[in-house]
Amino acid sequence: MIKVIAACVIGVALAGGSAMVVTNIATESTATAEPVNETLYNYGDR
């Protein structure tokens, strides 16, 4: 029974740690992105 509880605790710790790492990577990549100042669709601009 102790092995099951230990496995659950380790699994929760790994899931939380990986979620924090992914969140930090995602926020850093969006923070450096520059906004686009052009129109999305250029109809009739041929």
DOKEVEX-239444 format. One record per atom (N, C-alpha, C): atom name; x, z, y; residue in one letter. Coordinates in nm, 2 decimals, m for minus. Example, Ala and Ser with C-alpha at 12.3 -4.5 7.8 and 13.67 -1.06 7.14 Angstrom:
<recs>
+------+--------+--------+--------+------+
| site |     xx |     zz |     yy | code |
+------+--------+--------+--------+------+
|    N |   1.32 |   0.78 |  m0.57 |    a |
|   CA |   1.23 |   0.78 |  m0.45 |    a |
|    C |   1.32 |   0.78 |  m0.33 |    a |
|    N |   1.28 |   0.71 |  m0.22 |    s |
|   CA |   1.37 |   0.71 |  m0.11 |    s |
|    C |   1.29 |   0.79 |   0.00 |    s |
+------+--------+--------+--------+------+
</recs>
This chain:
<recs>
+------+--------+--------+--------+------+
| site |     xx |     zz |     yy | code |
+------+--------+--------+--------+------+
|    N |   0.08 |   0.00 |  m0.12 |    m |
|   CA |   0.00 |   0.00 |   0.00 |    m |
|    C |   0.09 |   0.00 |   0.13 |    m |
|    N |   0.20 |   0.07 |   0.12 |    i |
|   CA |   0.29 |   0.08 |   0.23 |    i |
|    C |   0.35 |  m0.06 |   0.26 |    i |
|    N |   0.37 |  m0.14 |   0.16 |    k |
|   CA |   0.43 |  m0.27 |   0.17 |    k |
|    C |   0.33 |  m0.36 |   0.25 |    k |
|    N |   0.20 |  m0.35 |   0.22 |    v |
|   CA |   0.10 |  m0.43 |   0.28 |    v |
|    C |   0.09 |  m0.40 |   0.43 |    v |
|    N |   0.09 |  m0.27 |   0.46 |    i |
|   CA |   0.09 |  m0.22 |   0.60 |    i |
|    C |   0.21 |  m0.27 |   0.68 |    i |
|    N |   0.33 |  m0.26 |   0.61 |    a |
|   CA |   0.45 |  m0.30 |   0.68 |    a |
|    C |   0.45 |  m0.45 |   0.70 |    a |
|    N |   0.40 |  m0.53 |   0.61 |    a |
|   CA |   0.39 |  m0.67 |   0.62 |    a |
|    C |   0.30 |  m0.71 |   0.74 |    a |
|    N |   0.19 |  m0.64 |   0.75 |    c |
|   CA |   0.09 |  m0.66 |   0.86 |    c |
|    C |   0.16 |  m0.63 |   1.00 |    c |
|    N |   0.23 |  m0.52 |   1.00 |    v |
|   CA |   0.29 |  m0.48 |   1.13 |    v |
|    C |   0.40 |  m0.59 |   1.17 |    v |
|    N |   0.48 |  m0.63 |   1.07 |    i |
|   CA |   0.58 |  m0.73 |   1.10 |    i |
|    C |   0.51 |  m0.86 |   1.14 |    i |
|    N |   0.41 |  m0.90 |   1.08 |    g |
|   CA |   0.33 |  m1.02 |   1.11 |    g |
|    C |   0.28 |  m1.02 |   1.25 |    g |
|    N |   0.22 |  m0.90 |   1.29 |    v |
|   CA |   0.17 |  m0.89 |   1.43 |    v |
|    C |   0.28 |  m0.90 |   1.53 |    v |
|    N |   0.39 |  m0.83 |   1.50 |    a |
|   CA |   0.51 |  m0.84 |   1.59 |    a |
|    C |   0.56 |  m0.98 |   1.60 |    a |
|    N |   0.57 |  m1.05 |   1.50 |    l |
|   CA |   0.62 |  m1.19 |   1.50 |    l |
|    C |   0.52 |  m1.28 |   1.58 |    l |
|    N |   0.39 |  m1.26 |   1.56 |    a |
|   CA |   0.29 |  m1.34 |   1.62 |    a |
|    C |   0.30 |  m1.32 |   1.77 |    a |
|    N |   0.30 |  m1.19 |   1.81 |    g |
|   CA |   0.31 |  m1.15 |   1.95 |    g |
|    C |   0.43 |  m1.20 |   2.02 |    g |
|    N |   0.55 |  m1.19 |   1.95 |    g |
|   CA |   0.67 |  m1.24 |   2.01 |    g |
|    C |   0.67 |  m1.39 |   2.03 |    g |
|    N |   0.63 |  m1.46 |   1.93 |    s |
|   CA |   0.62 |  m1.61 |   1.94 |    s |
|    C |   0.53 |  m1.65 |   2.04 |    s |
|    N |   0.41 |  m1.58 |   2.06 |    a |
|   CA |   0.32 |  m1.62 |   2.16 |    a |
|    C |   0.38 |  m1.60 |   2.30 |    a |
|    N |   0.45 |  m1.49 |   2.32 |    m |
|   CA |   0.52 |  m1.47 |   2.45 |    m |
|    C |   0.62 |  m1.57 |   2.48 |    m |
|    N |   0.70 |  m1.61 |   2.38 |    v |
|   CA |   0.80 |  m1.72 |   2.40 |    v |
|    C |   0.74 |  m1.85 |   2.44 |    v |
|    N |   0.63 |  m1.89 |   2.36 |    v |
|   CA |   0.57 |  m2.02 |   2.39 |    v |
|    C |   0.51 |  m2.01 |   2.53 |    v |
|    N |   0.45 |  m1.90 |   2.57 |    t |
|   CA |   0.39 |  m1.89 |   2.70 |    t |
|    C |   0.49 |  m1.90 |   2.81 |    t |
|    N |   0.61 |  m1.83 |   2.79 |    n |
|   CA |   0.71 |  m1.84 |   2.89 |    n |
|    C |   0.77 |  m1.99 |   2.90 |    n |
|    N |   0.78 |  m2.05 |   2.79 |    i |
|   CA |   0.83 |  m2.19 |   2.80 |    i |
|    C |   0.73 |  m2.28 |   2.87 |    i |
|    N |   0.60 |  m2.26 |   2.84 |    a |
|   CA |   0.50 |  m2.34 |   2.90 |    a |
|    C |   0.49 |  m2.32 |   3.05 |    a |
|    N |   0.50 |  m2.20 |   3.09 |    t |
|   CA |   0.49 |  m2.17 |   3.24 |    t |
|    C |   0.62 |  m2.22 |   3.31 |    t |
|    N |   0.73 |  m2.21 |   3.25 |    e |
|   CA |   0.85 |  m2.27 |   3.32 |    e |
|    C |   0.84 |  m2.42 |   3.33 |    e |
|    N |   0.79 |  m2.49 |   3.23 |    s |
|   CA |   0.78 |  m2.63 |   3.24 |    s |
|    C |   0.68 |  m2.68 |   3.35 |    s |
|    N |   0.57 |  m2.60 |   3.36 |    t |
|   CA |   0.47 |  m2.64 |   3.46 |    t |
|    C |   0.51 |  m2.60 |   3.60 |    t |
|    N |   0.60 |  m2.50 |   3.61 |    a |
|   CA |   0.64 |  m2.45 |   3.74 |    a |
|    C |   0.73 |  m2.55 |   3.81 |    a |
|    N |   0.81 |  m2.63 |   3.73 |    t |
|   CA |   0.90 |  m2.72 |   3.79 |    t |
|    C |   0.84 |  m2.86 |   3.81 |    t |
|    N |   0.72 |  m2.88 |   3.76 |    a |
|   CA |   0.65 |  m3.01 |   3.78 |    a |
|    C |   0.61 |  m3.03 |   3.92 |    a |
|    N |   0.63 |  m3.16 |   3.96 |    e |
|   CA |   0.59 |  m3.19 |   4.10 |    e |
|    C |   0.46 |  m3.26 |   4.10 |    e |
|    N |   0.37 |  m3.23 |   4.20 |    p |
|   CA |   0.24 |  m3.29 |   4.21 |    p |
|    C |   0.25 |  m3.44 |   4.25 |    p |
|    N |   0.16 |  m3.52 |   4.20 |    v |
|   CA |   0.16 |  m3.66 |   4.23 |    v |
|    C |   0.07 |  m3.68 |   4.36 |    v |
|    N |   0.12 |  m3.75 |   4.46 |    n |
|   CA |   0.05 |  m3.77 |   4.58 |    n |
|    C |  m0.02 |  m3.91 |   4.59 |    n |
|    N |  m0.02 |  m3.98 |   4.48 |    e |
|   CA |  m0.08 |  m4.11 |   4.47 |    e |
|    C |  m0.22 |  m4.10 |   4.41 |    e |
|    N |  m0.30 |  m4.20 |   4.44 |    t |
|   CA |  m0.44 |  m4.20 |   4.38 |    t |
|    C |  m0.42 |  m4.23 |   4.23 |    t |
|    N |  m0.52 |  m4.18 |   4.16 |    l |
|   CA |  m0.52 |  m4.19 |   4.01 |    l |
|    C |  m0.55 |  m4.33 |   3.97 |    l |
|    N |  m0.65 |  m4.39 |   4.04 |    y |
|   CA |  m0.69 |  m4.53 |   4.01 |    y |
|    C |  m0.68 |  m4.61 |   4.13 |    y |
|    N |  m0.61 |  m4.72 |   4.11 |    n |
|   CA |  m0.60 |  m4.82 |   4.23 |    n |
|    C |  m0.68 |  m4.94 |   4.19 |    n |
|    N |  m0.81 |  m4.94 |   4.22 |    y |
|   CA |  m0.89 |  m5.05 |   4.20 |    y |
|    C |  m0.87 |  m5.16 |   4.30 |    y |
|    N |  m0.86 |  m5.28 |   4.26 |    g |
|   CA |  m0.85 |  m5.39 |   4.35 |    g |
|    C |  m0.72 |  m5.40 |   4.42 |    g |
|    N |  m0.62 |  m5.34 |   4.36 |    d |
|   CA |  m0.48 |  m5.34 |   4.43 |    d |
|    C |  m0.39 |  m5.43 |   4.34 |    d |
|    N |  m0.42 |  m5.56 |   4.33 |    r |
|   CA |  m0.34 |  m5.65 |   4.25 |    r |
|    C |  m0.26 |  m5.74 |   4.33 |    r |
+------+--------+--------+--------+------+
</recs>
